[in-house]
């Protein structure tokens, strides 16, 4: 199999998937035939096994391949692919060209400070891969059915146990496993809204939320986020009292992009308002394990007595980026979530669910999290110290108590999109402010990823950013 380095704007696994799809179309691999194993393709194409697995999972989600336990991946019948493609023609999502350019730029630079994922060196990927292999050898023939929505039972039980240990009463039957946090959040929004509904989001907001709202034909209504206190709950209350709002998408813990974290009082107030105004709350909780203090933030779901909150979590930012393991917690809507997943991606990856469940059973996740939080806190402090030595004193900057993002407000005369373009030519990426608004606000703001180890190269990149700020 030929693998072309750097083809177009696609990532490595997307390139690999596209080439295999072309081979299937040309008849090299026919319906029912087994494609080369992950190990063989990894060796032949000089890429990692996880890259090959991502490519195969992408083709599986698109209907080109099917995974058979203990056997490998096989080409699907042509009618299966025709039916899937005909269904997809009815969905015509809007794509933000600038966002697409930005996401691709983070794969083509040396210092990816605009990247949404933490430094991959922080995670036990070798150990995870061993557990993935071990679980694969033990998988029973019925695994493909046992891992269909709502997902692997062992994995759901262990996620439920972690919530219970943090004071949240959850059953594994309340949990639906998804292909990463974005699927969890998209499915949640989908089951509580109809096209044309209004949805409250934060301003600034995670760009994935903005794209999901546009794709589903919804109207985004923005509520400001204070750089110290987080969401302005008084304005949130005023807005929902004056408008017909169906749902809200909120990130109360270490908000992306600002890093802010809501107080307990504000969290309780949000749930009171959701009850009063009959709102569904999609809670994006993917960063809550990355706290720097003594206590993990309590999710909004804790105060939810009416099952209005769809609590969405993931291991992508805290344990295994690239494995695409996410979930939704909601008892009342779990069947609707399962059905929505069945008609979209069918299910998450069977081997990956088995592998992560195996890791959680035999390794100490809490030990990993303690080390991760300590290192992220140290790296953030080092990053901010270097940055503050070079940027003007009037630049406003968040000092988060968790996560790995900082948000900078530079001044009205500065255009961070122009900065982004200039820095990209130097091999540095930043996340410019307009990405985080449905109305292209925050032109003078940017988000930076502080999860990387402070090296001379990183210090030099920070100086280049400061030079752009100083003009």
BELSUL-V346095 format. One record per helix or strand of 3 or more residues. SS is the DSSP state (A for helix, B for strand). FROM is the first residue (numbers start at 1). LEN is the number of residues. If there is no record, write none. Layout:
SS_FROM_LEN + SS_FROM_LEN
This chain:
A_12_14 + A_38_8 + A_49_13 + B_65_4 + B_72_4 + A_78_11 + A_97_9 + A_120_3 + A_125_14 + A_143_4 + A_153_13 + A_172_3 + B_175_5 + A_180_13 + B_198_6 + A_207_9 + B_219_8 + A_233_10 + B_245_6 + A_264_13 + B_280_5 + A_300_4 + B_309_6 + B_325_5 + A_334_11 + A_350_13 + A_365_24 + B_405_5 + A_416_9 + A_433_4 + B_445_5 + A_456_15
